């Protein structure tokens, strides 16, 4: 008896081994380099970073520049 996951191309095991054909939010395939997908992800990370900076300033009561100043 053969394993049905290895013979059925539409099975979950066959789909897990192939790269995604599109992202969860768009029809674009994730790729390296200058693409709108990469720019969207970079923008989202930048937004999270700005929120972290604002949170640090609110929690410490001083600016991030003063907080990062080594001297």
Buried (B, 14 or more C-beta within 10 A) or exposed (E): EEEEEEEEEEEEEEEEEEEEEEEEEEEBEBEEEEEEBBEEEEEEEEEEEEEEEEEBBEEEEEEEEEEEEEE
